[in-house]
C-alpha cells in the first residue's frame, strides 16, 4: 500500500485512529473479517468475535433478499402481467388477526393461572400462615417452571429460548435455523405463559414479538417441513424478500397486541427490528398492527377469564388502555429539572443492567459449556430456572411479613375545568394480603371514606407486574408507598429480573424494565413531595409521584434498549397521558445518550454475545483500535481473484478438498452445454449444501 491517512478521534476517554485508505485493497485484505469484527464506539452492532467463535459464525449463512438480475429473471419480468396486491393485504390482515388472537389468549391464560394460584392460598394468608403460603405458591410455581423450561430445553429445536436477537438477525440477512419452526412456536408459547404465571419477574412482550414473527412466516409461506405441509396457495410469496416483509409485520403486530399500541408496534419494527424498509411495507405493517390491536380489543371486550361477560364490541377505556392515567396534570417548566435527572439515572442504571446481564449470560454459557453430557447440560439449565423461582417466591412471600399494614392515603382534590372542586375516592383493587378488609362510610361532609389498609411490600412484589405498574402510575397517591418499600422493591426487581433474563424460559423484559423505572421514578417523586409537600394548587400539581413513575419507566426502558421514537409513542398509548409527552421525550433522549456512553443496547449486546452476524447501516472494520472506513472500498476489493467453481457433476474427493482448502460460504455452479462453448453460470450452492 502506497499511503494511509490517519484520522484521530476521541471515543469514551480513549484515543482511536481511523484508517482512511487512498488505495487500500492491500489493507482490507490484511483484515480477516472472521477475526477482526469489532464494536464501533457509536453503539452499532459491528462486534468482535474471538477465535473460539469462528465455528459459531461459520454456521450462519446470508439470505439473498434482492433478486439476481439475470436474463432469465428479466424475461420473467417481461412476461409477468400487472397485478394488484390484494393477496398481500389479505395476508397482512390474516397475520394481524392471528397475532391478535394469540395475544388475547396469552393474557387470558396468564391472568387465570395467577388468580388460581393466589386463590389456593387465600385462607392461609388470612390466617397469617406464611409457611403454607410459601409451600403452595412455590409448589405450583415449580410445576409451571418445570414445564416451561422443559419445553424450551427438551422440545424446542434450538434448545435455548429464541427471541428478539434472532428475529433481528434474520431480518438483517442472516439465515438462522429453527427460529420460525412450528416446534419453536409451541415451545415458546407454552414456556412464556407458564413462566410469567409462575411468579418470575418477567413479561410476555419479547416472546410475543417472536411468536408474531413466526405467525407472519407461517401464514405467508403456507408450508412446514416439520409437519410435511406444502399448500399450493400464495406461492408467489415463497421467496426470501416477501418472507422477510411478512415476518417484519408479524413482529410489529406482536408488540401492538401485547401493549394495545398499533402505532408503537409499527415504529418499533422500524427502529429496532427491520433492516429493509420502504413506504409500502410501512403501510402494510401498520394495517397488520391495526388488525392485531382490533382483534385483541374485540375479544377482550366480552371475554374475561374465558367467560362471556356480554358487551361484545364495546371497547372500555379501562380495558383497552393498559395503564390508563385518568387524571392529567398541569405542568410547569420546573418539571423538566427532575425529568432530566431521571433521564441521567435511567441511562446509568440501564447501562449497568446491560453490563450485568451480559456478564451473567457469559458466566451461564461458560458453565453450561463445561458440562460435556448433553442431558446433564439441559438438566442444569432447567435447575437454574427452578432456583431463580425459589429465590423469587421466597422474597415475594416472606418479605411482606416485615411490613405493617398501612392505611390507603389516596383522597385528594382535583381542579376541574369549570372551577368546581370535587373529591374523588381512589378505589383500590389490591389484595389485602394479611391486612383486614376496609369498611366504607359517609362522612359529615357527604364524602365517602374508606378505612382500607394494605401491605406496601405485597402490593409491589406479590402482585403481577402489570398491576403493580398501574398502582405506581396512579395520580393523587402521593404518600401511598414509603421509601423503604420502594427501595427494597427496586433493588430486588432489578437484580432478579436481570438474573431471569437469559435463563432457559421464554420471557420478556419490557414489563420488568417498566416496573424498575417506575419504582425509582416514584422515589424521586416522593422526595419532591417530602420537600415541597402535597401541592393541591394548579401550579404545583405536577409534583406527583405517579407522574414521575411513568417518566422513570420510560427512562429505564430507554437506558436498556436505547429506543426513542417508538418508546415515546408506546408510553403515550399505554397511559393515555398526552400531557406528559414532552417530559417523556426529554427523559428518553437523555437516557439514551447517557447509556450510549458506556455500552451497546441490550439487544445489540445479545447479538454480539450469540455471535449472530449483523451488518450495521454504516459498517466499520476495526483492528487494534484502528478503524477502517469500508465506504472507501468496493465489492471487488474483498473478492478472490481465482474463483472456485463447481460443475453439475463433481467427485466427492474434489468436493472434500475444496471444502478443506477454502472458507467460502458459497460456490458458483457453472455448466458447459458444448465442449467448445464457454461455461454458463447457473446459480450458487451454499457451503452447508455442498
C-alpha positions in Angstrom: 0.0 0.0 0.0 1.4 3.3 -1.0 0.0 5.6 1.7 -2.5 5.8 4.5 -4.2 8.8 6.1 -4.8 8.7 9.8 -7.7 10.5 11.3 -7.8 10.7 15.1 -11.0 10.8 17.1 -11.8 10.7 20.8 -14.2 8.0 22.0 -15.0 7.1 25.6 -11.9 8.8 27.0 -9.6 6.8 24.7 -8.0 7.9 21.5 -8.6 5.8 18.5 -7.4 6.1 14.9 -9.4 5.7 11.7 -7.6 4.5 8.7 -8.5 6.3 5.5 -7.0 4.5 2.6 -6.1 6.2 -0.6 -5.5 3.0 -2.4 -6.4 0.3 0.1 -7.1 -3.2 -1.3 -4.0 -4.4 0.5 -5.2 -3.1 3.8 -8.6 -4.6 3.6 -7.1 -7.9 2.5 -5.0 -7.8 5.6 -8.1 -7.8 7.8 -9.6 -11.2 8.2 -13.3 -10.5 8.8 -13.7 -13.7 10.8 -11.1 -12.5 13.3 -11.4 -8.7 13.2 -15.1 -7.8 13.6 -15.2 -5.2 16.3 -17.6 -2.8 18.0 -17.5 0.8 17.0 -17.9 3.2 19.8 -21.0 4.7 18.4 -23.0 1.8 19.5 -23.6 -0.1 16.3 -23.5 -3.8 16.2 -20.2 -4.4 14.4 -18.8 -6.7 17.1 -15.7 -8.6 17.9 -15.8 -12.4 17.9 -12.8 -14.2 19.1 -11.2 -17.3 17.6 -13.4 -19.5 19.7 -16.5 -18.1 18.0 -15.4 -18.8 14.4 -17.2 -22.1 14.3 -20.3 -20.4 15.5 -20.1 -17.7 12.9 -19.5 -20.3 10.2 -22.8 -21.9 10.9 -24.7 -18.9 9.7 -25.4 -18.2 6.0 -26.6 -15.0 4.4 -30.0 -14.6 2.8 -30.3 -13.0 -0.7 -33.2 -10.6 -0.3 -32.5 -9.0 -3.7 -33.2 -10.9 -7.0 -30.2 -11.5 -9.3 -30.9 -9.5 -12.5 -30.1 -12.4 -14.8 -31.5 -12.8 -18.3 -34.0 -15.4 -17.0 -35.2 -13.0 -14.4 -35.6 -10.2 -16.8 -37.5 -12.4 -19.2 -39.8 -13.5 -16.3 -40.5 -9.8 -15.5 -41.4 -9.1 -19.1 -43.9 -12.0 -19.2 -45.4 -11.1 -15.8 -48.7 -9.4 -16.1 -49.6 -6.4 -13.9 -51.5 -7.5 -10.8 -52.8 -5.7 -7.7 -51.5 -6.6 -4.2 -54.9 -7.7 -2.8 -53.5 -11.0 -1.7 -50.6 -9.3 0.1 -53.0 -7.1 2.0 -55.2 -10.1 2.7 -52.3 -12.0 4.2 -51.3 -8.9 6.3 -54.8 -8.8 7.7 -54.8 -12.5 8.5 -51.5 -12.2 10.2 -52.8 -9.3 12.3 -55.9 -11.3 13.3 -53.9 -14.4 14.2 -51.4 -12.4 16.3 -54.3 -10.5 18.0 -56.0 -13.8 18.9 -52.7 -15.2 20.2 -52.1 -12.0 22.3 -55.6 -12.3 23.8 -55.1 -16.0 24.6 -51.8 -15.3 26.2 -53.1 -12.7 28.6 -56.2 -14.7 29.5 -54.2 -17.8 30.4 -51.7 -15.8 32.4 -54.4 -14.0 34.3 -56.4 -17.2 35.0 -53.3 -19.0 36.3 -52.2 -16.1 38.6 -55.7 -15.8 40.0 -55.9 -19.6 40.6 -52.5 -19.7 42.2 -53.4 -16.9 44.8 -56.8 -18.3 45.4 -55.3 -21.5 46.6 -53.5 -19.7 49.4 -56.2 -17.2 50.3 -57.1 -18.9 53.6 -53.5 -19.3 54.6 -52.9 -15.6 54.1 -55.9 -14.6 56.1 -54.7 -16.7 59.0 -51.1 -15.4 58.7 -49.7 -18.8 57.8 -46.7 -17.7 55.7 -45.1 -21.2 55.6 -48.0 -22.9 54.0 -48.4 -20.0 51.7 -44.8 -20.3 50.6 -45.1 -24.1 50.1 -48.2 -23.8 48.0 -47.0 -20.8 45.9 -43.6 -22.4 45.4 -45.1 -25.8 44.6 -47.4 -24.5 41.9 -44.7 -22.3 40.5 -42.1 -25.1 40.3 -44.7 -27.2 38.4 -45.1 -24.4 35.9 -41.4 -23.8 35.6 -40.7 -27.5 35.2 -43.0 -27.5 32.1 -41.9 -24.0 30.9 -38.2 -24.7 31.0 -38.6 -28.3 29.9 -40.4 -27.2 26.7 -37.5 -24.8 25.9 -34.7 -27.2 26.7 -36.1 -30.5 25.5 -38.8 -29.6 23.0 -37.6 -26.6 21.1 -35.1 -27.5 18.3 -32.6 -24.9 19.3 -32.6 -26.0 23.0 -32.4 -22.4 24.1 -35.1 -19.6 24.2 -35.1 -17.7 20.9 -36.3 -14.1 20.8 -35.7 -10.6 19.5 -32.0 -11.0 18.7 -32.7 -14.0 16.4 -35.5 -12.2 14.7 -33.4 -9.1 14.2 -30.5 -11.1 12.8 -32.8 -12.9 10.4 -34.3 -9.7 9.1 -30.8 -8.3 8.7 -30.0 -11.1 6.3 -28.6 -14.0 8.5 -30.1 -17.4 7.9 -30.8 -18.8 11.4 -32.1 -22.3 11.6 -35.2 -23.3 13.5 -36.2 -19.8 14.6 -39.6 -20.0 12.8 -40.2 -23.7 13.3 -43.6 -24.9 14.5 -42.0 -26.7 17.4 -40.3 -23.4 18.4 -43.7 -21.7 18.2 -45.4 -24.2 20.6 -42.4 -24.3 23.0 -42.2 -20.5 23.1 -45.9 -20.1 23.7 -46.2 -22.7 26.5 -42.9 -21.5 28.1 -43.9 -17.8 28.1 -47.3 -18.3 29.6 -46.1 -20.6 32.4 -43.0 -18.5 33.1 -45.0 -15.3 33.6 -47.7 -17.0 35.6 -45.2 -18.9 37.9 -44.1 -15.6 39.5 -40.8 -14.9 37.8 -40.1 -11.2 37.3 -40.7 -11.3 33.5 -43.3 -10.4 30.9 -44.7 -11.8 27.7 -43.6 -9.0 25.4 -40.3 -10.4 23.9 -41.8 -13.9 23.2 -44.9 -12.2 21.6 -42.6 -10.5 19.1 -41.1 -13.8 18.3 -44.5 -15.6 18.1 -45.9 -12.8 15.9 -42.9 -13.2 13.5 -43.5 -17.0 13.4 -47.2 -16.4 12.5 -46.1 -14.0 9.8 -43.7 -16.6 8.4 -46.1 -19.5 8.6 -49.2 -17.8 7.1 -47.3 -16.3 4.3 -45.4 -19.4 3.3 -48.1 -21.9 4.0 -45.6 -24.7 4.4 -44.0 -26.6 7.2 -41.1 -29.1 6.8 -41.8 -30.4 10.3 -45.4 -31.3 9.6 -44.8 -32.1 5.9 -47.3 -29.5 4.7 -46.9 -27.6 1.5 -50.1 -25.8 0.4 -50.4 -24.6 -3.2 -51.6 -21.1 -2.2 -49.8 -17.7 -2.4 -46.8 -19.4 -3.9 -45.6 -16.1 -5.3 -44.7 -15.0 -1.7 -42.4 -18.0 -1.2 -39.2 -16.1 -1.6 -36.8 -14.5 0.9 -37.8 -10.9 0.3 -41.6 -11.4 0.8 -41.0 -13.8 3.7 -38.9 -11.0 5.3 -41.7 -8.5 4.9 -44.3 -10.7 6.5 -42.1 -11.6 9.4 -41.5 -7.8 9.9 -45.2 -7.2 10.0 -45.8 -10.1 12.4 -43.2 -8.9 14.8 -44.8 -5.4 14.9 -48.2 -7.0 15.4 -46.8 -8.8 18.4 -45.9 -5.5 20.1 -49.2 -3.9 19.0 -51.3 -6.8 20.5 -49.5 -7.1 23.8 -49.5 -3.3 24.5 -52.6 -2.3 22.5 -50.3 0.1 20.7 -50.6 -0.2 16.9 -48.5 2.9 16.1 -45.9 1.8 18.6 -45.7 -1.6 17.0 -45.1 -0.1 13.6 -42.4 2.3 14.9 -40.8 -0.5 17.0 -40.2 -2.6 13.9 -38.8 0.4 12.1 -36.5 1.4 14.9 -35.3 -1.9 16.4 -36.1 -4.9 14.2 -36.2 -4.2 10.5 -33.1 -3.5 8.3 -35.0 -3.3 5.0 -37.8 -0.7 4.9 -39.9 1.2 2.4 -43.2 3.2 2.4 -45.3 0.3 1.1 -44.1 -2.0 3.8 -44.8 0.7 6.4 -48.5 0.9 5.3 -48.8 -2.9 5.3 -47.2 -3.3 8.7 -49.5 -0.5 10.0 -52.5 -2.4 8.7 -51.3 -5.6 10.3 -50.7 -3.9 13.7 -54.2 -2.3 13.4 -55.8 -5.7 12.9 -53.9 -7.2 15.8 -54.9 -4.5 18.2 -58.5 -4.5 17.0 -58.8 -8.3 17.4 -57.3 -8.3 20.9 -59.6 -5.4 22.0 -62.7 -7.1 20.4 -62.1 -10.3 22.2 -61.3 -8.6 25.5 -64.4 -6.6 25.3 -66.7 -9.5 26.1 -64.5 -12.3 27.5 -62.8 -12.3 30.9 -61.2 -15.5 32.1 -62.7 -17.3 29.1 -66.2 -16.4 30.4 -68.6 -14.4 28.3 -69.5 -11.2 30.1 -71.6 -9.5 27.4 -71.0 -6.1 25.8 -69.4 -7.7 22.7 -67.8 -4.9 20.6 -68.0 -2.3 23.4 -64.4 -1.1 24.0 -63.9 0.1 27.5 -61.1 2.6 28.0 -60.0 0.9 31.2 -59.5 -2.4 29.4 -58.1 -1.0 26.2 -55.5 1.3 27.7 -53.0 -0.9 29.6 -52.0 1.6 32.3 -54.7 4.2 32.0 -53.9 7.5 33.7 -57.3 9.1 34.4 -56.2 12.4 35.8 -53.9 14.6 33.7 -51.8 17.2 35.4 -51.0 20.8 34.6 -47.2 21.0 34.1 -44.6 23.6 34.8 -41.2 24.2 33.2 -39.7 23.3 36.6 -40.8 19.7 35.9 -38.0 19.3 33.4 -35.4 19.5 36.1 -36.3 16.2 37.8 -37.1 14.8 34.4 -33.5 15.4 33.2 -32.3 13.8 36.5 -34.5 10.8 35.8 -33.1 10.5 32.3 -29.5 10.5 33.6 -30.4 8.0 36.3 -32.2 5.8 33.7 -29.1 5.9 31.4 -26.8 4.9 34.2 -28.9 2.1 35.6 -29.8 0.9 32.1 -26.1 0.6 31.2 -25.5 -1.2 34.5 -28.3 -3.5 33.8 -27.0 -4.3 30.3 -23.4 -4.9 31.6 -24.6 -7.1 34.5 -26.9 -9.1 32.3 -24.2 -9.8 29.7 -21.8 -10.9 32.4 -24.4 -13.2 33.9 -25.1 -14.7 30.5 -21.4 -15.2 29.7 -20.9 -16.9 33.0 -24.0 -19.0 32.3 -22.7 -20.0 28.9 -19.3 -20.8 30.2 -20.7 -23.0 33.0 -23.1 -25.0 30.7 -20.4 -25.5 28.0 -18.2 -27.1 30.6 -20.7 -29.9 31.1 -19.9 -32.5 28.4 -23.0 -34.7 28.6 -25.9 -33.2 26.7 -28.6 -34.5 29.1 -26.8 -33.1 32.2 -26.3 -29.8 30.4 -30.1 -29.5 29.7 -31.0 -30.6 33.2 -28.7 -27.9 34.6 -30.4 -25.2 32.6 -33.8 -26.4 34.0 -32.5 -26.5 37.5 -31.2 -22.9 37.2 -34.7 -21.7 36.2 -36.2 -23.5 39.2 -33.5 -22.0 41.5 -34.4 -18.5 40.3 -38.1 -19.2 41.0 -37.3 -20.4 44.6 -35.4 -17.1 45.3 -38.2 -15.0 43.7 -41.1 -16.7 45.6 -39.2 -16.7 48.9 -38.8 -12.9 48.6 -42.3 -12.1 47.4 -43.9 -14.3 50.2 -41.8 -13.6 53.2 -40.6 -10.0 52.7 -44.2 -8.5 53.2 -44.2 -10.2 56.7 -41.8 -7.5 57.9 -44.1 -4.6 56.7 -47.1 -3.5 58.7 -50.5 -2.7 57.3 -50.8 0.9 56.3 -53.9 2.9 55.5 -54.7 3.9 52.0 -53.9 7.6 51.6 -55.4 8.5 48.3 -58.0 11.2 48.8 -57.2 14.4 47.1 -58.8 17.3 45.4 -58.7 17.9 41.7 -59.5 21.2 39.9 -62.0 20.8 37.1 -62.3 22.9 34.0 -65.5 24.6 35.4 -63.5 25.7 38.5 -65.5 23.5 40.8 -63.8 21.1 43.1 -64.8 17.6 43.9 -63.2 14.9 46.0 -62.7 11.6 44.2 -62.4 8.4 46.0 -59.4 6.3 45.0 -60.8 2.8 44.6 -58.1 0.3 45.3 -58.4 -3.1 43.7 -55.5 -4.7 45.6 -55.4 -7.9 47.6 -55.2 -7.0 51.3 -52.7 -9.9 51.7 -52.8 -10.3 55.6 -54.5 -6.9 56.2 -58.0 -6.5 57.4 -60.5 -5.5 54.7 -61.7 -1.9 55.0 -65.2 -0.5 55.7 -66.7 2.4 53.7 -68.8 5.1 55.3 -70.2 8.6 54.5 -68.7 11.4 56.5 -70.4 14.6 57.8 -69.2 16.5 54.7 -71.0 14.0 52.5 -67.8 12.5 51.2 -67.4 8.7 51.0 -64.4 7.5 53.1 -62.8 4.1 53.2 -60.5 2.8 56.0 -58.8 0.1 53.9 -55.3 -0.9 54.8 -52.8 -2.7 52.7 -49.3 -4.1 52.7 -46.9 -2.0 50.7 -44.3 -4.7 50.0 -47.0 -7.2 49.0 -48.5 -4.6 46.6 -45.1 -4.1 44.9 -43.8 -7.6 44.9 -46.6 -10.2 45.3 -48.8 -8.7 42.6 -48.1 -9.3 39.0 -46.0 -6.8 37.1 -48.9 -5.2 35.1 -51.0 -4.5 38.1 -48.0 -3.2 40.1 -47.1 -0.7 37.3 -50.8 0.5 37.3 -50.5 1.2 41.1 -47.3 3.2 40.6 -48.6 5.2 37.7 -51.8 6.3 39.6 -52.1 10.1 40.3 -53.1 11.5 43.6 -51.4 8.8 45.6 -48.6 10.9 46.9 -47.7 9.1 50.2 -49.2 5.7 49.5 -45.8 4.0 49.2 -42.9 4.8 51.5 -39.2 5.0 50.9 -38.4 1.6 52.5 -40.8 -0.5 50.4 -39.8 1.4 47.2 -36.1 1.0 47.7 -36.3 -2.7 48.6 -38.6 -3.4 45.7 -36.4 -1.7 43.1 -33.3 -3.5 44.4 -34.9 -7.0 44.3 -36.7 -6.3 41.0 -33.5 -5.0 39.3 -31.4 -8.0 40.4 -33.9 -10.8 39.9 -35.1 -9.6 36.5 -31.5 -9.3 35.4 -30.8 -12.8 36.5 -34.0 -14.2 35.0 -33.3 -12.7 31.5 -31.4 -15.2 29.5 -32.4 -18.3 31.6 -34.0 -21.3 30.0 -37.5 -19.9 29.8 -39.2 -17.8 27.1 -39.6 -14.4 28.9 -39.6 -10.7 28.1 -38.0 -7.8 29.7 -40.3 -4.8 28.9 -42.6 -5.2 31.9 -39.6 -5.6 34.4 -38.0 -2.6 32.8 -41.1 -0.5 33.1 -41.6 -1.7 36.7 -38.0 -0.9 37.7 -38.1 2.5 36.2 -41.5 3.3 37.8 -40.1 2.3 41.2 -37.2 4.7 41.2 -39.3 7.4 39.4 -41.7 7.1 42.3 -38.9 7.6 44.7 -37.8 10.8 43.0 -41.4 12.0 43.1 -41.7 11.1 46.8 -38.6 13.1 47.5 -40.2 16.2 45.9 -43.3 15.6 47.9 -41.2 15.4 51.1 -39.5 18.7 50.2 -42.4 20.7 48.9 -45.4 18.9 50.4 -48.6 17.7 48.7 -49.5 20.5 46.3 -53.2 21.0 45.6 -52.9 24.2 43.6 -52.7 24.2 39.8 -49.1 25.5 39.7 -47.7 22.7 41.9 -50.0 19.8 40.8 -47.1 18.4 38.7 -45.3 17.3 41.9 -47.0 13.9 41.8 -45.1 10.6 42.3 -47.3 8.9 39.8 -46.2 11.3 37.0 -42.5 10.7 37.7 -43.1 6.9 38.0 -44.2 7.0 34.3 -41.2 9.2 33.3 -38.9 6.9 35.2 -40.3 3.8 33.5 -39.7 5.4 30.1 -36.1 6.4 31.1 -35.1 2.9 32.2 -36.5 1.2 29.1 -34.6 3.7 27.0 -31.4 3.2 29.1 -31.5 -0.5 28.5 -32.9 -0.8 24.9 -31.9 2.8 23.6 -35.3 3.1 22.0 -36.5 6.6 21.5 -39.4 7.3 19.0 -41.2 4.0 19.3 -40.8 4.0 23.1 -42.3 7.5 23.4 -45.3 6.6 21.3 -45.8 3.3 23.2 -45.7 5.2 26.6 -48.4 7.6 25.4 -50.6 4.8 24.0 -50.4 2.7 27.2 -51.1 5.6 29.6 -53.2 8.0 27.5 -51.2 10.8 29.1 -50.5 13.1 26.2 -49.9 16.0 28.7 -46.5 14.4 29.7 -45.3 13.8 26.1 -42.5 16.4 26.3 -41.3 15.1 29.6 -41.2 11.5 28.3 -39.3 12.7 25.2 -36.7 14.5 27.3 -36.2 11.6 29.7 -35.9 9.1 26.8 -33.3 11.2 24.9 -31.2 11.9 27.9 -31.2 8.2 29.0 -30.2 7.0 25.5 -27.3 9.5 25.3 -26.0 8.5 28.8 -26.4 4.8 28.1 -24.5 5.1 24.7 -21.5 6.5 26.6 -21.0 3.2 28.4 -22.1 0.2 26.2 -24.3 -1.1 23.5 -28.1 -1.6 23.8 -29.2 -4.8 25.4 -30.4 -6.4 22.2 -27.3 -5.5 20.2 -25.2 -6.8 23.0 -27.1 -10.1 22.8 -26.5 -10.2 19.1 -22.8 -9.9 19.8 -22.9 -12.5 22.6 -24.6 -15.0 20.4 -22.3 -14.1 17.6 -25.2 -13.6 15.2 -23.9 -11.8 12.1 -25.3 -8.3 11.9 -24.2 -5.6 9.4 -24.8 -2.1 10.5 -26.0 0.6 8.2 -22.6 2.4 8.5 -20.2 -0.5 8.9 -16.6 -0.1 10.1 -13.9 -2.8 10.3 -11.5 -2.4 13.2 -8.2 -3.9 14.2 -6.1 -2.9 17.3 -8.1 0.4 17.8 -7.7 1.4 14.2 -10.9 1.9 12.3 -11.2 1.3 8.5 -14.0 3.1 6.7 -15.4 0.5 4.4 -17.1 3.1 2.2 -13.7 3.6 0.6 -13.8 0.2 -1.0 -15.9 -1.7 -3.5 -17.0 -5.3 -3.5 -14.2 -6.4 -5.8 -11.7 -5.5 -3.1 -12.8 -8.4 -1.0 -13.4 -10.9 -3.8 -11.0 -13.7 -4.6 -9.3 -13.3 -8.0 -9.2 -17.0 -8.6 -12.8 -18.2 -8.5 -13.5 -21.7 -7.3 -16.4 -23.1 -9.3 -18.4 -26.3 -9.2 -19.9 -28.2 -12.1 -23.1 -30.2 -12.2 -21.1 -33.4 -11.6 -18.2 -33.4 -9.2 -16.2 -36.1 -7.5 -16.5 -36.5 -3.7 -12.8 -36.2 -3.4 -12.8 -32.9 -5.2 -15.6 -31.5 -3.0 -13.8 -32.6 0.1 -10.6 -30.9 -1.0 -12.5 -27.7 -1.9 -14.1 -27.5 1.5 -10.9 -28.2 3.3 -8.8 -25.7 1.5 -11.3 -22.8 1.4 -13.6 -21.0 3.8 -16.1 -19.6 1.3 -19.8 -19.7 2.3 -20.9 -20.5 -1.2 -19.7 -21.5 -4.6 -20.9 -20.7 -8.2 -22.2 -23.6 -10.2 -21.4 -23.5 -14.0 -22.4 -25.5 -16.9 -20.9 -26.1 -20.4 -23.5 -27.2 -22.9 -21.0 -27.9 -25.7 -17.3 -28.7 -25.3 -16.3 -25.7 -27.5 -18.6 -23.2 -25.7 -17.9 -21.0 -22.7 -19.2 -22.0 -19.3 -22.6 -20.6 -18.3 -23.4 -19.5 -14.7 -26.4 -21.5 -13.3 -26.5 -20.3 -9.7 -24.8 -20.7 -6.4 -24.7 -23.5 -3.8 -24.0 -22.8 -0.2 -21.3 -24.5 1.8 -23.7 -26.4 4.0 -25.3 -28.0 0.9 -22.1 -28.8 -0.8 
